[in-house]
Amino acid sequence: MTVDAINFILSQYLVVTIFAFAFYGYGNLWDRLINLPFINDALLRICLRIAIGMGVFIIGMQVIGIAGFLKKDVIRTLFALGIALVFIRKTPSPILVSATATGTQKGAWNIWYGAAAALALAAVIATTLHRPLAPPTHWDELMYHLPHVREWLAAKSITVNEWLRYPYSPYNFNLLYAASMGAAGENNSHLMHALAGWLIVLLIFRVAQNNCGPFTAVLAAAIWISADKWFFETSYVELGVALFVFAGMIYFMLWIKDGSKHLPLLITAAFFLGLAAGSKYQAVIYPPFFIVVALFYE
C-alpha cells in the first residue's frame, strides 16, 4: 500500500468522523429542546444522538435546499454549527432511562468477558471498513441516487429532475450525500451510508447485550453484517432507513418500559419513523404498527 493510498484512507475516515461529531451536536440540540429523559448507557446514548443528529441535519439541508442556499460554504457552516453544539451541557433529567429498560441483563458481567466481546465486535466491524472506499459502481447509485445529488449541488437548491429515474421519490437520506459531497468536495457518499450501518451494528450489539448477554450480542451483530455488508459499498438509502426504523423502535421500547410514559420518547420515535418514510416510501408500512401498539399500551 502506497503512502498516497494511506493518506487517502485516513483523510476519508477523518471526514466521516467530523461528520459524526457534527451529527452528535445536533442530537444534543434535540435532546435539550424536547428534554429527552437521560439514557444511562454511554454507547447507546452516543449512537442514538448521532442518529437523531443525522435527522436534524437533514431538516437543515431541506431548509437551505428549498431556499436556494445549497452551497459549499453554507453546508460547511451547518457542520461547524453541529460541532459547536457538541459542547452544549444539559442538566440530566432526574429520571434515568437505562438501556436495561429494553430487557433484563443475564449472567455475571466481568471485564474479561467484556473485553472479549468488544474485540469480537471490532473484528466484525473491521470486515466492512474497506468497502466504503470503493468508487461508485452499483446500478441505482449511478442511475439516480448520485445524479440527483449532482443536480441539486449544481442548481444550489433541491430540484425535481424529471429526466432522471424516480424524480418524485422521497430523498431525505440523499440530502446527507449532498452535504458530504458539497462540504468535502468529493464523492464520499459511501462513507455516509456506511456510518448509518456502523451505528446499526453498535445499536444491535448494545440492545442484544442488555437483553441476552455479550455472546448473543456479537452473534446478532455478525449475522446482520453478513446479510447486509454489501450495502456498505453503495450510496443507496437502505442502511439509513434501517437505522431510522431501528432507532425509532428503541425509543418506542423505552417509552413502553417507562412507567411515566414520557412524551419526548414517543416524539423521538415518531421523528425517526418520519425520517425513514421520507427516505424510502416503503417505510410507510411501519408507523401503523407502532400506532396500534402505542394505543394498546396507552
Phi, psi and chi 1 to 4 in degrees:
 res  aa     phi    psi   chi1   chi2   chi3   chi4
   1 MET       -  129.4 -175.0  177.9  -66.7      -
   2 THR   -80.0  165.6   65.6      -      -      -
   3 VAL   -62.8  -39.2  174.0      -      -      -
   4 ASP   -62.2  -39.4  -72.1  -18.2      -      -
   5 ALA   -65.7  -42.3      -      -      -      -
   6 ILE   -63.6  -43.4  -66.3  173.0      -      -
   7 ASN   -62.3  -39.1  -71.4  -23.1      -      -
   8 PHE   -62.4  -47.2  170.3   76.7      -      -
   9 ILE   -60.7  -46.9  -67.2  170.3      -      -
  10 LEU   -63.8  -39.3  -67.0  177.3      -      -
  11 SER   -66.3  -38.6   66.5      -      -      -
  12 GLN   -65.7  -43.1  -67.8  -63.3  -64.5      -
  13 TYR   -74.6  -26.6  -82.6   99.4      -      -
  14 LEU   -65.4  -42.5  175.4   61.5      -      -
  15 VAL   -62.2  -46.4  167.8      -      -      -
  16 VAL   -68.9  -28.8   77.9      -      -      -
  17 THR   -66.5  -41.7  -59.0      -      -      -
  18 ILE   -61.7  -42.7  -67.2  171.5      -      -
  19 PHE   -58.5  -45.3  -68.7  164.8      -      -
  20 ALA   -62.5  -39.7      -      -      -      -
  21 PHE   -61.3  -44.4  -93.5   98.1      -      -
  22 ALA   -63.1  -42.0      -      -      -      -
  23 PHE   -63.9  -39.3  -64.4  146.3      -      -
  24 TYR   -60.1  -38.3 -178.1   86.6      -      -
  25 GLY   -62.0  -43.7      -      -      -      -
  26 TYR   -68.4  -31.2  -76.0  108.0      -      -
  27 GLY   -64.3  -38.1      -      -      -      -
  28 ASN   -58.7  -43.4 -108.9   -5.4      -      -
  29 LEU   -62.0  -46.4  177.7   63.7      -      -
  30 TRP   -58.7  -45.5  175.6  -86.4      -      -
  31 ASP   -56.0  -43.8 -170.9  -12.3      -      -
  32 ARG   -72.1  -39.9 -171.5  179.8 -176.6   90.6
  33 LEU   -67.4  -41.2  -71.6  176.2      -      -
  34 ILE  -105.0    2.6   72.8  168.2      -      -
  35 ASN    58.7   56.8 -164.5   30.3      -      -
  36 LEU   -63.4  138.9  -91.6  176.8      -      -
  37 PRO   -58.6  146.5  -25.6   35.0      -      -
  38 PHE   -74.1  128.7 -174.0   75.1      -      -
  39 ILE   -92.4  113.3  -62.8  177.5      -      -
  40 ASN   -85.3   54.8 -166.7   23.3      -      -
  41 ASP  -152.8  109.1 -177.1  -57.0      -      -
  42 ALA   -60.5  -47.8      -      -      -      -
  43 LEU   -64.3  -46.4  179.4   59.8      -      -
  44 LEU   -63.2  -43.1 -166.0   69.1      -      -
  45 ARG   -63.6  -44.2 -176.6  174.2   64.4 -106.7
  46 ILE   -64.5  -46.7  -69.9  170.5      -      -
  47 CYS   -62.8  -42.2  -69.0      -      -      -
  48 LEU   -68.5  -36.1  -71.6  172.8      -      -
  49 ARG   -67.3  -37.5  -78.9 -171.1 -178.3  174.7
  50 ILE   -64.0  -42.7  -66.5  173.8      -      -
  51 ALA   -63.0  -44.2      -      -      -      -
  52 ILE   -60.4  -43.2  -69.2  171.9      -      -
  53 GLY   -61.1  -35.5      -      -      -      -
  54 MET   -60.9  -40.1  -66.2  171.8   81.6      -
  55 GLY   -67.9  -42.7      -      -      -      -
  56 VAL   -64.1  -38.8  175.1      -      -      -
  57 PHE   -64.5  -38.0 -164.0   91.5      -      -
  58 ILE   -58.4  -42.5  -74.4  171.4      -      -
  59 ILE   -62.2  -42.2  -66.1  174.6      -      -
  60 GLY   -60.7  -40.2      -      -      -      -
  61 MET   -66.7  -36.0  -71.6  -68.1  -68.1      -
  62 GLN   -62.3  -42.3  -70.8  173.7  -16.4      -
  63 VAL   -63.4  -50.5  170.7      -      -      -
  64 ILE   -72.1  -27.8   65.6  171.7      -      -
  65 GLY   -70.5  -41.9      -      -      -      -
  66 ILE   -67.6  -36.0  -67.2  170.4      -      -
  67 ALA   -78.5   -7.6      -      -      -      -
  68 GLY    82.7   26.4      -      -      -      -
  69 PHE  -116.1   33.6  -69.3  102.4      -      -
  70 LEU   -79.3   68.2 -152.0   58.8      -      -
  71 LYS  -117.1  158.2  -54.9  173.6 -176.7  178.1
  72 LYS   -56.5  -47.5  178.2 -177.3  -67.3 -173.5
  73 ASP   -64.9  -38.4  -68.9  -17.8      -      -
  74 VAL   -68.7  -43.2  178.7      -      -      -
  75 ILE   -63.0  -42.3  -64.8  171.5      -      -
  76 ARG   -64.2  -34.2  -72.9 -178.8  173.6  178.2
  77 THR   -64.7  -39.1  -59.4      -      -      -
  78 LEU   -60.4  -43.2  -81.0 -178.0      -      -
  79 PHE   -65.5  -42.1  -82.2  117.0      -      -
  80 ALA   -62.4  -40.5      -      -      -      -
  81 LEU   -63.1  -40.4  178.1   59.1      -      -
  82 GLY   -61.7  -41.2      -      -      -      -
  83 ILE   -64.3  -38.9  -67.0  171.8      -      -
  84 ALA   -63.3  -36.6      -      -      -      -
  85 LEU   -70.4  -14.8  -68.9  171.0      -      -
  86 VAL   -56.9  -31.9  169.5      -      -      -
  87 PHE   -91.0    8.8  -57.4  100.1      -      -
  88 ILE   -64.8  133.7  -74.0 -179.2      -      -
  89 ARG  -112.0  134.2  -71.2  -67.5  177.4  -96.9
  90 LYS  -127.4  136.9  173.1 -166.2  169.2 -173.6
  91 THR   -68.3  120.0  -57.3      -      -      -
  92 PRO   -58.3  145.8  -21.9   32.4      -      -
  93 SER   -61.2  142.3  169.4      -      -      -
  94 PRO   -65.1  -18.4   22.4  -33.2      -      -
  95 ILE   -98.8  114.4  -61.0  175.4      -      -
  96 LEU   -93.1  129.6  -57.1 -178.7      -      -
  97 VAL  -101.8  103.3 -178.8      -      -      -
  98 SER   -81.9  152.3  171.8      -      -      -
  99 ALA   -61.7  -25.3      -      -      -      -
 100 THR   -72.8   -1.7   54.6      -      -      -
 101 ALA   -66.1  -17.9      -      -      -      -
 102 THR   -84.8   -2.0   58.1      -      -      -
 103 GLY   169.1 -171.7      -      -      -      -
 104 THR  -113.9  125.4  -57.9      -      -      -
 105 GLN   -70.7  132.8 -170.3  168.8  -23.1      -
 106 LYS  -111.1  145.3  -59.7  177.5 -179.2  178.8
 107 GLY    83.6  157.9      -      -      -      -
 108 ALA   -78.9  133.4      -      -      -      -
 109 TRP   -97.1  130.9  178.0  -99.7      -      -
 110 ASN  -136.3  163.4   60.1   70.5      -      -
 111 ILE   -64.5  -34.1 -168.8  169.6      -      -
 112 TRP   -72.2  -41.6  -64.1  108.8      -      -
 113 TYR   -63.2  -41.5 -158.0   12.7      -      -
 114 GLY   -65.2  -42.3      -      -      -      -
 115 ALA   -64.0  -40.5      -      -      -      -
 116 ALA   -63.7  -41.7      -      -      -      -
 117 ALA   -64.7  -40.8      -      -      -      -
 118 ALA   -64.5  -41.3      -      -      -      -
 119 LEU   -65.4  -41.3  -72.8  173.7      -      -
 120 ALA   -63.7  -41.1      -      -      -      -
 121 LEU   -63.8  -42.4  178.2   64.2      -      -
 122 ALA   -60.9  -39.3      -      -      -      -
 123 ALA   -65.3  -38.6      -      -      -      -
 124 VAL   -63.4  -46.8  167.8      -      -      -
 125 ILE   -66.2  -35.5  -67.1  175.2      -      -
 126 ALA   -60.5  -25.7      -      -      -      -
 127 THR   -68.1  -12.4   63.1      -      -      -
 128 THR  -106.9   -7.8   66.1      -      -      -
 129 LEU   -64.8  -29.7  -67.5  179.1      -      -
 130 HIS   -83.0  -20.2   66.8  -73.7      -      -
 131 ARG   -65.5  -42.1  -69.0 -178.5  174.6  -86.6
 132 PRO   -70.0  -10.0  -16.7   30.1      -      -
 133 LEU   -83.0   -8.7  -59.7  173.4      -      -
 134 ALA   -72.6  149.7      -      -      -      -
 135 PRO   -71.3  160.2   25.5  -34.0      -      -
 136 PRO   -64.0  123.4  -19.2   31.1      -      -
 137 THR  -137.3   -8.6   56.8      -      -      -
 138 HIS   -84.4  152.8  -68.8  -84.0      -      -
 139 TRP   -57.6  -57.8  177.6 -100.4      -      -
 140 ASP   -66.5  -34.8  -74.8   -5.1      -      -
 141 GLU   -68.8  -30.3   65.0 -178.9  -13.9      -
 142 LEU   -84.7  -26.1  -64.8  177.6      -      -
 143 MET   -83.3  -35.8  -75.5  -63.1  -66.4      -
 144 TYR  -151.0  -31.7   61.7   96.5      -      -
 145 HIS   -59.4  -58.4  -76.3  -64.3      -      -
 146 LEU   -76.2  -35.7  -64.8 -179.4      -      -
 147 PRO   -58.9  -39.1  -30.1   37.4      -      -
 148 HIS   -62.2  -43.5  -80.7  -66.2      -      -
 149 VAL   -61.2  -42.1  170.3      -      -      -
 150 ARG   -59.2  -42.7  177.3 -163.5   62.6 -158.6
 151 GLU   -67.4  -38.7  -65.3  -59.9  -40.1      -
 152 TRP   -61.7  -45.2  -61.6  -20.5      -      -
 153 LEU   -67.6  -36.3  -68.4  174.3      -      -
 154 ALA   -67.8  -38.0      -      -      -      -
 155 ALA   -85.4  -12.2      -      -      -      -
 156 LYS    61.3   26.1  -63.4 -179.4  173.8   56.5
 157 SER  -160.8  165.7   65.9      -      -      -
 158 ILE   -79.0  118.9  -61.4  174.1      -      -
 159 THR  -119.4  156.9   57.1      -      -      -
 160 VAL   -97.0  114.4  176.2      -      -      -
 161 ASN  -106.9   89.6  -49.5  -58.0      -      -
 162 GLU   -69.9  -15.0  -65.5 -172.6  -12.2      -
 163 TRP   -84.4   -6.3   61.2   93.6      -      -
 164 LEU  -100.8  162.2  -64.2  173.3      -      -
 165 ARG   -66.7  143.9  -67.7 -177.0   72.3 -166.0
 166 TYR    51.4   57.8  -52.4  121.1      -      -
 167 PRO   -67.6  -20.5   25.0  -34.5      -      -
 168 TYR  -108.9   13.1  -63.1  102.8      -      -
 169 SER   -72.5  154.8  -74.5      -      -      -
 170 PRO   -70.6  138.9   25.0  -32.6      -      -
 171 TYR  -132.5   41.2  -75.0  113.3      -      -
 172 ASN   -53.9  -53.7  -88.9   -7.8      -      -
 173 PHE   -68.3  -29.4 -157.9   81.6      -      -
 174 ASN   -63.5  -23.0  -66.5   62.8      -      -
 175 LEU   -65.1  -27.3  -73.2  169.5      -      -
 176 LEU   -70.5  -32.1  -65.4  179.8      -      -
 177 TYR   -66.4  -40.5  -61.4  154.2      -      -
 178 ALA   -62.4  -38.2      -      -      -      -
 179 ALA   -65.8  -46.9      -      -      -      -
 180 SER   -67.1  -41.7   64.2      -      -      -
 181 MET   -73.0  -36.4  -65.9  167.2   62.6      -
 182 GLY   -71.2  -37.2      -      -      -      -
 183 ALA   -80.5  -41.5      -      -      -      -
 184 ALA   -91.9  -14.7      -      -      -      -
 185 GLY    76.4   16.8      -      -      -      -
 186 GLU  -154.1  171.5   58.0 -176.9   88.6      -
 187 ASN   -83.8   93.2 -170.7   -0.8      -      -
 188 ASN  -118.3   30.6   45.1   27.2      -      -
 189 SER   -65.1  -29.5   53.8      -      -      -
 190 HIS   -57.7  -40.4  -74.3  178.6      -      -
 191 LEU   -67.9  -32.9  -79.5  167.1      -      -
 192 MET   -66.3  -42.5 -170.3   66.9   79.4      -
 193 HIS   -64.7  -42.1 -161.8 -147.1      -      -
 194 ALA   -65.0  -34.5      -      -      -      -
 195 LEU   -57.2  -42.8  174.8   60.9      -      -
 196 ALA   -60.9  -41.0      -      -      -      -
 197 GLY   -63.6  -43.3      -      -      -      -
 198 TRP   -65.0  -36.3  -67.3  -38.8      -      -
 199 LEU   -63.7  -40.2  -70.3  172.9      -      -
 200 ILE   -60.0  -45.7  -65.7  170.7      -      -
 201 VAL   -58.2  -47.1  174.6      -      -      -
 202 LEU   -65.3  -38.1  -66.0  173.6      -      -
 203 LEU   -68.8  -42.6  -71.3  171.6      -      -
 204 ILE   -57.9  -47.1  -72.0  173.5      -      -
 205 PHE   -58.5  -47.4  173.2   80.9      -      -
 206 ARG   -69.9  -43.6 -161.8   56.9  166.4  168.2
 207 VAL   -64.6  -43.8  171.5      -      -      -
 208 ALA   -66.3  -37.3      -      -      -      -
 209 GLN   -62.0  -42.7 -179.2 -171.4   45.1      -
 210 ASN   -73.1  -19.4  -70.7  -33.3      -      -
 211 ASN   -99.1  -37.4  -77.3  -86.3      -      -
 212 CYS  -130.4   -2.5  -53.1      -      -      -
 213 GLY    99.0  166.1      -      -      -      -
 214 PRO   -68.3  -33.6   21.2  -31.6      -      -
 215 PHE   -63.5  -48.2  174.5   77.5      -      -
 216 THR   -63.0  -35.6  -56.8      -      -      -
 217 ALA   -63.1  -45.6      -      -      -      -
 218 VAL   -65.1  -41.5  172.4      -      -      -
 219 LEU   -62.2  -43.3 -176.8   61.0      -      -
 220 ALA   -63.0  -43.6      -      -      -      -
 221 ALA   -63.6  -41.2      -      -      -      -
 222 ALA   -66.0  -41.2      -      -      -      -
 223 ILE   -63.1  -43.9  -69.7  172.6      -      -
 224 TRP   -63.8  -44.0 -173.9   84.4      -      -
 225 ILE   -65.9  -39.2  -81.5 -169.6      -      -
 226 SER   -62.6  -29.8   66.6      -      -      -
 227 ALA   -83.1  -28.2      -      -      -      -
 228 ASP  -124.1   11.4  -64.1  -62.0      -      -
 229 LYS   -64.8  -26.1   60.8 -174.4  177.4 -178.4
 230 TRP   -68.9  -21.9   77.3  -84.9      -      -
 231 PHE   -65.5  -21.0  -80.0  115.6      -      -
 232 PHE   -68.5  -13.3  -75.4   78.0      -      -
 233 GLU  -108.8   23.6   59.1 -170.4   48.8      -
 234 THR  -126.6  164.8   70.6      -      -      -
 235 SER  -109.6   42.9  -60.7      -      -      -
 236 TYR   -83.0 -166.6  -68.4    0.7      -      -
 237 VAL  -121.5   -0.9  -61.9      -      -      -
 238 GLU   -60.1  -41.6  -84.3   72.2   12.0      -
 239 LEU   -67.4  -35.9  -63.9 -177.8      -      -
 240 GLY   -65.4  -44.9      -      -      -      -
 241 VAL   -61.9  -44.7  172.8      -      -      -
 242 ALA   -61.9  -40.5      -      -      -      -
 243 LEU   -62.1  -47.2  172.0   63.7      -      -
 244 PHE   -65.5  -41.3  -65.5  148.1      -      -
 245 VAL   -66.5  -43.7  172.0      -      -      -
 246 PHE   -67.4  -43.1 -171.5   41.3      -      -
 247 ALA   -63.2  -40.3      -      -      -      -
 248 GLY   -61.1  -38.8      -      -      -      -
 249 MET   -64.7  -40.1 -176.2 -155.8   71.2      -
 250 ILE   -62.2  -47.3  -68.1  172.9      -      -
 251 TYR   -64.4  -35.2  -87.5  105.7      -      -
 252 PHE   -66.2  -41.2 -170.9   67.6      -      -
 253 MET   -63.6  -40.9  -68.6  168.9   64.8      -
 254 LEU   -63.5  -38.0  -68.4  173.7      -      -
 255 TRP   -64.2  -41.7  176.6   78.7      -      -
 256 ILE   -62.7  -42.9  -71.6  173.3      -      -
 257 LYS   -78.2  -16.4  -64.8  -66.6 -175.8  179.9
 258 ASP   -77.9  117.4 -180.0   30.2      -      -
 259 GLY   -61.3  -29.9      -      -      -      -
 260 SER   -88.2   -5.9  -59.7      -      -      -
 261 LYS    48.6   59.6  -68.3  -69.5 -173.5  -71.2
 262 HIS   -64.5  124.8  -77.2   85.7      -      -
 263 LEU   -60.4  -37.6 -174.2   59.1      -      -
 264 PRO   -56.0  -31.3  -29.1   36.9      -      -
 265 LEU   -64.7  -43.6  -65.6  171.3      -      -
 266 LEU   -69.9  -37.9 -165.3   59.1      -      -
 267 ILE   -61.4  -42.2  -69.1  173.4      -      -
 268 THR   -67.6  -39.4  -55.5      -      -      -
 269 ALA   -60.5  -43.9      -      -      -      -
 270 ALA   -64.6  -37.6      -      -      -      -
 271 PHE   -59.2  -44.4  176.5   61.7      -      -
 272 PHE   -65.0  -41.0  -85.3  121.6      -      -
 273 LEU   -65.1  -36.3  -67.5  178.1      -      -
 274 GLY   -64.8  -40.3      -      -      -      -
 275 LEU   -62.2  -41.6  -70.7  169.5      -      -
 276 ALA   -63.4  -46.4      -      -      -      -
 277 ALA   -65.4  -30.4      -      -      -      -
 278 GLY   -82.1   -2.9      -      -      -      -
 279 SER  -102.4  -32.0  -62.3      -      -      -
 280 LYS  -154.9  124.1 -168.9  166.1 -173.8  175.3
 281 TYR   -62.8  -23.0   59.0   85.0      -      -
 282 GLN   -62.1  -21.0  -72.6   92.5  -27.4      -
 283 ALA   -71.2   -6.4      -      -      -      -
 284 VAL   -68.6   -9.8  -62.1      -      -      -
 285 ILE   -74.0  -18.4   66.5  172.5      -      -
 286 TYR   -80.4  -42.4  -64.4  106.0      -      -
 287 PRO   -53.2  -40.2  -29.2   36.5      -      -
 288 PRO   -57.5  -37.6  -26.9   35.9      -      -
 289 PHE   -65.2  -42.9  -64.5  100.7      -      -
 290 PHE   -63.4  -40.7  -76.9   77.9      -      -
 291 ILE   -63.3  -45.1  -68.3  170.4      -      -
 292 VAL   -61.8  -45.2  169.8      -      -      -
 293 VAL   -66.4  -39.5  175.3      -      -      -
 294 ALA   -62.5  -41.9      -      -      -      -
 295 LEU   -64.2  -37.1  -68.5  173.2      -      -
 296 PHE   -64.1  -45.8  173.9   79.4      -      -
 297 TYR   -76.5  -27.7  -84.2   96.3      -      -
 298 GLU   -74.1      - -171.4   62.2   26.8      -
